[in-house]
Amino acid sequence: MTERTSSLAPANSIPVSQLLRVKEVASLTRLVAGATGLSRPIAHPRIQKSGLVLVGHSVGIVPSRVQILGETEISYLESLDAETRAARARGLFQLALSLVVVTRGVAPLPELLAAARETETPLVISSARSSRTISALHGALDVLLAPQETVHGVLIDVHGIGTLLCGPSGIGKSECALFLVERGHRLVADDQVILKRDPSGTIIGEPPALLRHHLEVRGVGILNVRELFGATAVRERCEVQLVIELRPGSSASPDRLGLDPQVERVLATEIPKLEIPVQPGRNMAVILEVAARNELLKRAGFDAAERFVARLEQATGVAGDGPRNDSEE
């Protein structure tokens, strides 16, 4: 892929405030103490149960993970006398934790509130049980802390295939995107594409917030595709399923039969790749549209090039790697 504008750049951390703004988390939680600590970093996509700290064992606690106090932990604290409970609460919150969440909507014990305020540690109450709270936190953190990188290119949804157009500046990526939008396809991002890898290995592409819905066409200027063509002409994000590198016709040496598949490694995930030459007179919109349609067929198990070669070998009785059985397709 050409013109990467940044190398692999995992989201190393996010502030607590960003996590608490996520809709699925915000609907369950309420901040009760430590508002001054909302800039503390969260750097791990998995939560940590803090029960062992309450009995004096703090080895293994990672401050930058979200700490959960569920029904078991709260019941244990309630079984202690007030002096011991206060000491155990201080021992937990003095670890410079990023965020502590108490589940089941339980009113926090006074000792927990006092320790949170003393250390300026965000303390949140979740109205849901621990299992649901943890699921919501994991879902949000998987997205917020996903490995990501930014590339120079155009991402467009063509027949449901997220197609990333790359190539040197001025090759015509944005113009191709405009032609495709006119043919009913959907723009995701122009110029800069943020790529993120979710836990399943799927690569999701989206635009920077400032560039969302916008397309730059040389000689015309900045266009708002949503305003020009309507809401159905844009998508906020999509899975990247095909990479197409546009190359000047004079320098391109494409695979003419399509029998030598290429892949592009994006965030350690392999994505099918094509190199398509750009030459005067070629209808690039149609070519790109057909490339996406062909990728759809391949995903459905139909590879036209392979079937053609198989039929040719069967008809001639000649195979590139030895004789074939007449019954082979």
VENNORHU-V265494 format. One record per backbone hydrogen bond with DSSP energy under -0.5 kcal/mol. CO is the residue of the C=O (numbers start at 1). NH is the residue of the N-H. E is the energy in kcal/mol with one decimal. If there is no record, write none. Layout:
BEGIN
CO&NH&E, CO&NH&E
END
This chain:
BEGIN
3&152&-1.5, 10&12&-1.5, 14&42&-3.0, 15&18&-0.9, 15&19&-1.2, 16&20&-2.2, 17&21&-0.9, 18&22&-0.5, 19&22&-1.2, 22&25&-0.8, 22&26&-3.5, 23&27&-2.1, 25&28&-1.5, 25&29&-1.5, 28&127&-2.8, 30&125&-2.8, 33&123&-2.7, 34&37&-2.0, 35&38&-1.2, 37&40&-2.0, 38&17&-2.3, 40&16&-1.8, 42&14&-2.0, 48&68&-2.4, 50&53&-0.7, 50&54&-0.9, 51&54&-0.8, 52&55&-1.2, 52&57&-2.4, 53&56&-1.9, 56&58&-0.7, 58&61&-1.7, 61&63&-0.7, 62&65&-2.1, 63&98&-2.3, 64&43&-1.7, 64&44&-0.7, 65&99&-0.5, 66&48&-2.8, 67&101&-2.9, 68&50&-1.7, 68&70&-0.6, 69&103&-1.9, 70&74&-2.4, 71&75&-2.5, 72&76&-2.0, 73&77&-2.2, 74&78&-2.3, 75&79&-1.0, 76&79&-0.7, 77&80&-1.6, 81&85&-2.8, 82&86&-2.2, 83&87&-1.9, 84&88&-2.6, 85&89&-2.3, 86&90&-2.4, 87&91&-2.3, 88&92&-1.7, 89&93&-2.5, 90&94&-1.9, 92&95&-1.4, 93&96&-0.9, 98&122&-0.5, 99&67&-2.6, 100&124&-2.7, 101&69&-3.1, 101&103&-0.5, 102&126&-3.2, 103&106&-1.2, 109&112&-0.8, 109&113&-2.1, 110&114&-2.6, 111&115&-2.1, 112&116&-2.4, 113&117&-2.5, 114&118&-2.3, 115&119&-1.9, 116&120&-0.8, 116&121&-2.1, 122&100&-2.0, 123&32&-2.8, 123&33&-1.3, 124&102&-3.0, 125&30&-1.6, 126&105&-3.4, 128&104&-3.6, 129&133&-2.5, 130&134&-3.1, 131&135&-2.1, 132&136&-2.3, 133&137&-2.4, 134&138&-2.9, 135&139&-2.4, 136&140&-2.0, 137&141&-2.8, 138&142&-2.6, 139&143&-1.0, 140&144&-2.6, 141&145&-2.7, 143&146&-1.0, 146&11&-0.7, 147&197&-2.1, 148&9&-2.6, 149&195&-3.4, 150&5&-0.7, 150&6&-1.0, 151&153&-0.6, 151&193&-2.5, 153&191&-0.7, 154&165&-3.6, 155&188&-2.6, 155&189&-2.0, 156&158&-0.8, 156&163&-3.0, 157&159&-0.6, 157&186&-2.1, 158&161&-2.0, 160&162&-0.7, 161&158&-2.4, 161&163&-0.7, 162&164&-0.6, 162&241&-2.5, 162&242&-1.8, 163&156&-2.2, 163&165&-0.7, 164&166&-0.5, 164&244&-2.9, 165&154&-2.1, 166&246&-3.2, 168&171&-1.8, 172&176&-2.2, 173&177&-2.1, 174&178&-2.2, 175&179&-2.4, 176&180&-2.3, 177&181&-2.4, 178&182&-2.2, 179&183&-1.0, 180&185&-2.3, 181&184&-1.9, 186&157&-3.3, 187&235&-2.4, 189&155&-2.6, 190&192&-2.1, 191&153&-1.3, 193&151&-2.4, 193&195&-0.6, 194&206&-2.0, 195&149&-2.0, 196&198&-0.6, 196&204&-3.2, 198&201&-2.4, 202&198&-2.5, 202&204&-0.6, 203&240&-2.9, 204&196&-2.7, 205&238&-1.8, 206&194&-3.1, 208&211&-1.1, 208&212&-0.8, 209&212&-0.8, 211&214&-2.2, 213&225&-2.4, 213&226&-0.6, 215&217&-0.6, 215&223&-3.1, 216&218&-0.5, 217&220&-2.2, 217&221&-3.1, 221&217&-2.4, 223&215&-2.3, 223&225&-0.9, 224&228&-2.1, 225&229&-2.8, 226&230&-1.6, 230&233&-1.8, 231&234&-1.2, 233&187&-2.7, 236&207&-0.6, 238&205&-3.1, 239&241&-0.7, 242&164&-2.9, 243&245&-0.5, 243&274&-2.4, 244&166&-2.8, 244&246&-0.7, 245&276&-2.3, 246&168&-0.5, 247&278&-3.0, 248&251&-1.5, 248&252&-1.2, 254&256&-0.8, 262&273&-2.3, 264&266&-0.7, 264&271&-2.2, 265&267&-0.5, 266&269&-1.7, 269&266&-3.3, 271&264&-3.0, 272&243&-2.8, 273&262&-0.8, 274&245&-3.0, 274&276&-0.5, 276&247&-2.1, 277&279&-0.6, 278&249&-1.9, 279&282&-1.8, 282&284&-1.4, 283&287&-2.0, 284&288&-2.8, 285&289&-2.2, 286&290&-2.6, 287&291&-2.2, 288&292&-2.0, 289&293&-2.2, 290&294&-2.8, 291&295&-1.8, 292&296&-1.9, 293&297&-2.0, 294&298&-2.3, 295&299&-2.2, 296&300&-1.2, 297&302&-2.8, 298&301&-1.5, 301&303&-0.6, 302&304&-0.6, 303&307&-2.2, 304&308&-2.3, 305&309&-2.3, 306&310&-2.3, 307&311&-2.3, 308&312&-2.4, 309&313&-2.8, 310&314&-2.1, 311&315&-2.4, 312&316&-2.2, 313&317&-2.2, 313&318&-0.6, 319&322&-1.1, 325&328&-2.1
END
